[in-house]
C-alpha cells in the first residue's frame, strides 16, 4: 500500500513539473534575441495571414498600410512565450510591437502613432520608409510641373 501512495505522489510530481515547464515564462535572453532579430517584431495572437484577435488584426493592418516587413511570433502557439513577453516588456497585453529592439507598445499605442504620423518617423529612424510616405511623395511629384 505504501508503494501505491509513493507511485501516486511521483505521478503528481511529474505532472506538476510538466505543468510548470508548460506555464513557465520563456527566458528573457531568448526573447531579447527574438526582439533583436529584425527591425520590427510583433508578438501577436495568431499569424499575420490569420490574426486570432481584433487587436492583433489591427496591428497587422497598420503594418500592411505602411508596407512594413516584420517578424511575427504567435503567442498562442507557445504559452511560455505568451507569459515571457509580458514579463519581458512589463506590459500585460498582446499584441506587442518592438522597433529596433525597443518596446513601442500595443495596439492602442501603435494606432495612435499611426494617426499622428509618429509611426512614419519611428520607422524612418531605423531605415524603413513607410509606403504611405512614398505614396504621398509620388502624389506631390505628379502635382508639381
N, C-alpha and C positions, 0 to 999 in steps of 0.2 A: 504493500500500500504506500509506503514512503517513496518508492521508486516512481509511482504514478504521480504523486504530488511534485516530485522533482522534475519529472518529464514535462508536466503541465507548466511549471514555472519556467523551465528552459524555453518552452514554446512561446510563452508570454514575453520573455526577454528578447527572443529572436524577433518576434513580431514588433515589439516596441523599438528595437534597434532599426528594423526595416522602416518603420514609420518615421523615426527620427531622421533617417537619411533622406526619405522622400520629402519631408516637410522642412528640412534644414535649408538655410539660405545658401545660394551659390557664393563662394568666397569673393571678396572684394577684388582680389588680384585678377581673377578670371573676368570679372565684369569690367575692370579697368582696361584689360586687353581688348574686350569687345568694343568698348566705347572709343578706344584709340585706333581701331582697325579701319575706320572710314571717317571722312569729314563730317558726315551726317549719319547718325544712328538713331533708330526709333525702336523702342521696346513697346510692343503693342499686343492686343488680343487679336489673334489671327495673323494672316499674312496680307501684304498689300493687295494681292489679287482677290483676297476674300477676307476682309476685316470681319471680326466677330463681335464688334460693339460699335455703337454710333460715334463715340469719341475717337476710336482708332480710325474709323472710316473718315472722319473729318480731317484728321491729320494726314491721311493718305491723299485726300482730295487737295489739300493745301500744297502738299509736296508736288503733286501732279501739276497743279496750276503754275507752279514756279519752275517746273521741269527739273526738279532736284533728283539726282540719283543718290540713293541712300541704302544703308544696310538695315534690314528689319529683323527683329527677333520676336518670335511668338512666345509670350509668357505662358500661354495656356498649354503649350507643349512641354513645359518644364517648370514644375512647381517651385523648385529651388531657385530658378531664375526669377520667377514671379515675386518671391519674397526677397531675394537677394538684391534686385534692382531697387526695390522700395527702401531697403536698408542703406544701400549704396548712396542714393540721392537724397535720402531723408525726405522723400515725397511719397505720400500714401496711395496715389492713384496711378493708373495706367490709362493711356499711353504716356511715355516719357520720351522727350526728344533731347538729343545731345548734338551740339555743333562744335567741331574741333576739340572734342574731348570734354567740353563743358556742358553741364546740365542747363538746358534752357527752360524747360517746364513741360507742362502737359498740354492738352487740347486747348484749354481756355487761354493760356498764355500765347500759344502759337497762333491762335485765331486773332488775338489782339495785335500781335506783332505783324501779322499779315495785313490786317486792316489799316494799321498806322504806317506801314511801309518799313518798319524796323526790321522785318524779316529779310527784305531785299538787302539792307545794309549789313546785317549779320552774315548773310551768305557771301556777299562781296568780300568781307574780311578774310574769308577762307578760300577765296578764289573761285567762287561759284556765282555765275551771272544768272539771275532769275530770268526765266522765259518771259515773264510779264514785263520786265525792263527791256528785254530785247525787242519784244513786240511794240512797246511804246516808242523806242528809238526808231524802229522801222517806219512807224506811222508818221513820226516827225520828219523823217527824211523824205517821205512822199509829199508832205505838205510844203517843204521848202523848195524854191525854184533852183 
